[in-house]
Amino acid sequence: MDRSINYVKSKQRVADHGEVFTPAWMVEAMLDLVKHETERIDSRFLEPACGSGNFLVQIIRRKLAAVELKYSKSDFERRHYALLGLMCIYGIELLADNIVECRANVLEIFAEYLDLDEEDDLYRAASYVLSQNLVHGDALTMRTHNDQQITFAEWGYLGKGKFQRRDFLLDSLTQSSSYVVDSPLFAHLGKHEIFTPMKTYPPMTVSELVAAEHGDVLKEDSL
């Protein structure tokens, strides 16, 4: 073990919140247990105590490597499937500074891969997606820091630059174990009434995701 690496921010945070960060070697070893899933662009991962993103950063690295392997010959597809990979990682974090760091760390990996600057629409769309997928809240109570029910967006890529979004309550998603055993998040939605989405949005392009970031109202489809 490399003892030069600090796995805690402060003793007080350990005492108050049990905060200890997972070392990189252990993250890689754990992800290798589900190696095939980590290398699938559209596989979904939820880290219920994501900290500053030790696991999510490595997952997005693996997804982007899969994008490069499959779509390197088409810049259009490469960019859009990279965004899909980003859309498929989720996290919940209790501490405000950690969730800010987590979003920034994941976004940095994404931006470096596509050589994006902060003015690029794809960068801004990714930032918006991370604001929705990486939540400041409590995974045990399934509520946000301002005491709202945690909601997650299920994102899908429809092709030709358009994405689909449906929103689900986390407490409804966790009930999936009562109906489906050993299935990934969102895998069998629609087979029971609890999986009815709260909202279904019309297909959106990257530029429309950027508009959503700035609070422009998207028309909700009828459910």
C-alpha distance (Angstrom), angle and dihedral (degrees) to the residues before:
residue distance angle dihedral
M1 . . .
D2 3.81 . .
R3 3.80 103.6 .
S4 3.80 91.8 -172.7
I5 3.82 89.7 75.2
N6 3.79 115.8 86.9
Y7 3.79 112.1 -136.5
V8 3.82 94.9 -176.6
K9 3.81 132.4 54.1
S10 3.79 94.5 -153.1
K11 3.79 139.9 -16.0
Q12 3.79 88.5 -119.5
R13 3.81 92.0 58.5
V14 3.79 89.7 49.8
A15 3.81 89.8 51.6
D16 3.80 95.2 44.2
H17 3.80 100.7 38.5
G18 3.80 108.4 9.6
E19 3.80 88.4 -117.2
V20 3.81 112.6 175.4
F21 3.80 120.4 149.4
T22 3.80 121.4 -130.7
P23 3.83 113.3 -117.9
A24 3.80 117.4 -116.8
W25 3.82 95.0 -114.6
M26 3.79 90.8 55.5
V27 3.82 92.3 46.5
E28 3.81 90.1 54.4
A29 3.80 92.6 46.0
M30 3.80 92.1 50.7
L31 3.80 93.3 46.9
D32 3.79 90.0 49.7
L33 3.80 87.4 63.4
V34 3.82 86.7 68.8
K35 3.79 96.1 27.6
H36 3.80 95.8 145.9
E37 3.81 92.0 54.5
T38 3.80 94.0 46.8
E39 3.79 89.0 55.3
R40 3.81 94.9 49.4
I41 3.80 110.4 96.7
D42 3.80 96.5 -144.5
S43 3.81 99.7 39.6
R44 3.80 111.0 119.2
F45 3.80 125.2 -133.4
L46 3.80 128.5 -172.5
E47 3.83 119.4 -165.6
P48 3.85 106.0 -166.7
A49 3.81 93.8 -164.9
C50 3.80 101.0 28.9
G51 3.81 98.9 165.5
S52 3.79 109.6 -175.3
G53 3.80 91.6 -22.0
N54 3.81 108.4 -87.7
F55 3.80 92.1 151.5
L56 3.81 98.6 32.7
V57 3.80 93.3 51.2
Q58 3.79 91.2 55.4
I59 3.80 92.0 44.7
I60 3.81 92.4 53.1
R61 3.82 89.6 47.4
R62 3.80 89.8 55.6
K63 3.79 93.1 45.6
L64 3.80 91.8 50.2
A65 3.79 90.1 50.1
A66 3.81 87.2 55.4
V67 3.81 90.1 49.4
E68 3.79 90.7 51.9
L69 3.78 91.9 49.4
K70 3.81 94.0 50.3
Y71 3.81 106.2 30.6
S72 3.80 107.9 26.0
K73 3.82 91.8 115.7
S74 3.83 93.4 61.1
D75 3.79 117.5 53.1
F76 3.81 90.7 -167.8
E77 3.81 93.3 55.1
R78 3.80 92.3 38.7
R79 3.79 91.7 57.0
H80 3.80 95.4 44.3
Y81 3.79 96.4 44.5
A82 3.80 89.7 47.2
L83 3.80 87.6 56.7
L84 3.81 89.9 48.4
G85 3.80 89.4 54.0
L86 3.79 89.2 52.5
M87 3.80 90.5 47.8
C88 3.79 90.3 58.3
I89 3.81 98.1 63.0
Y90 3.80 121.5 85.3
G91 3.76 134.8 -177.7
I92 3.78 143.2 177.7
E93 3.79 122.5 -158.1
L94 3.80 130.3 -180.0
L95 3.82 98.4 -155.5
A96 3.80 119.8 72.4
D97 3.81 98.1 -144.1
N98 3.79 91.7 50.2
I99 3.80 95.5 53.2
V100 3.81 90.5 50.0
E101 3.80 90.1 51.1
C102 3.79 91.8 45.5
R103 3.80 93.7 54.1
A104 3.80 91.0 46.0
N105 3.81 93.7 47.9
V106 3.80 94.4 50.2
L107 3.80 92.4 43.8
E108 3.81 90.9 50.8
I109 3.82 91.8 55.9
F110 3.81 91.0 48.2
A111 3.81 93.6 47.2
E112 3.80 93.4 47.1
Y113 3.80 91.6 51.7
L114 3.82 93.3 53.3
D115 3.83 95.6 32.2
L116 3.80 92.2 -122.1
D117 3.77 129.1 166.8
E118 3.79 124.8 -151.4
E119 3.80 93.1 -96.8
D120 3.80 94.3 57.3
D121 3.81 112.6 108.6
L122 3.78 90.5 -134.1
Y123 3.81 90.8 55.1
R124 3.79 90.7 50.2
A125 3.81 92.3 45.8
A126 3.81 90.0 50.9
S127 3.80 90.3 49.8
Y128 3.80 89.7 53.0
V129 3.80 92.5 48.6
L130 3.81 91.0 51.3
S131 3.81 90.2 50.3
Q132 3.81 86.9 58.6
N133 3.81 99.5 38.7
L134 3.82 100.9 41.4
V135 3.78 105.9 59.9
H136 3.79 131.5 -164.9
G137 3.78 100.4 -137.3
D138 3.79 149.4 87.3
A139 3.80 118.5 -72.2
L140 3.81 91.5 -161.2
T141 3.79 95.2 57.4
M142 3.82 92.2 29.6
R143 3.80 89.8 -135.5
T144 3.79 132.2 121.3
H145 3.80 124.9 -115.1
N146 3.83 88.4 -93.6
D147 3.82 91.9 50.7
Q148 3.79 99.3 -102.6
Q149 3.79 122.9 136.4
I150 3.80 110.6 -93.5
T151 3.78 111.7 -109.6
F152 3.79 125.5 -170.3
A153 3.77 128.8 -160.8
E154 3.78 119.5 -131.8
W155 3.80 105.7 -147.1
G156 3.77 125.1 -163.9
Y157 3.78 132.8 -180.0
L158 3.81 113.0 -128.6
G159 3.80 94.6 -175.5
K160 3.81 130.3 -113.4
G161 3.81 91.0 69.4
K162 3.82 97.8 -58.5
F163 3.79 128.5 123.6
Q164 3.80 130.9 -163.9
R165 3.79 123.4 -143.4
R166 3.80 129.9 -164.4
D167 3.82 123.5 173.1
F168 3.80 124.5 -140.6
L169 3.80 133.6 -179.6
L170 3.80 112.3 -113.4
D171 3.79 93.3 -135.1
S172 3.81 89.2 57.3
L173 3.80 92.2 49.0
T174 3.80 92.0 52.2
Q175 3.79 89.4 59.0
S176 3.81 88.8 66.7
S177 3.81 89.0 92.4
S178 3.80 87.9 69.9
Y179 3.81 89.9 61.0
V180 3.80 107.3 24.7
V181 3.80 125.4 36.1
D182 3.81 121.6 -148.4
S183 3.80 95.6 -3.3
P184 3.82 125.6 141.2
L185 3.77 122.9 -111.2
F186 3.84 112.2 -68.3
A187 3.84 91.2 2.4
H188 3.79 99.0 132.0
L189 3.78 104.5 20.9
G190 3.77 115.4 154.4
K191 3.80 96.1 40.6
H192 3.79 92.1 98.2
E193 3.79 133.7 30.5
I194 3.83 93.1 -114.2
F195 3.80 87.2 68.5
T196 3.79 94.6 63.3
P197 3.80 105.8 124.5
M198 3.78 119.2 -116.2
K199 3.80 89.2 -137.8
T200 3.77 136.1 8.7
Y201 3.78 116.5 -161.9
P202 3.79 128.3 -157.0
P203 3.82 116.0 -104.4
M204 3.80 111.3 -74.0
T205 3.78 134.1 -156.1
V206 3.80 122.8 -145.8
S207 3.82 90.5 -96.5
E208 3.81 90.2 52.4
L209 3.79 90.0 51.7
V210 3.79 87.5 54.3
A211 3.80 89.0 52.2
A212 3.80 88.5 52.2
E213 3.81 89.1 53.9
H214 3.80 88.5 60.5
G215 3.78 93.3 50.9
D216 3.77 100.6 -101.2
V217 3.79 108.0 158.4
L218 3.79 116.2 -110.8
K219 3.78 116.4 -152.0
E220 3.79 110.4 -113.9
D221 3.79 117.6 -132.3
S222 3.78 118.2 -127.7
L223 3.79 111.7 -96.3
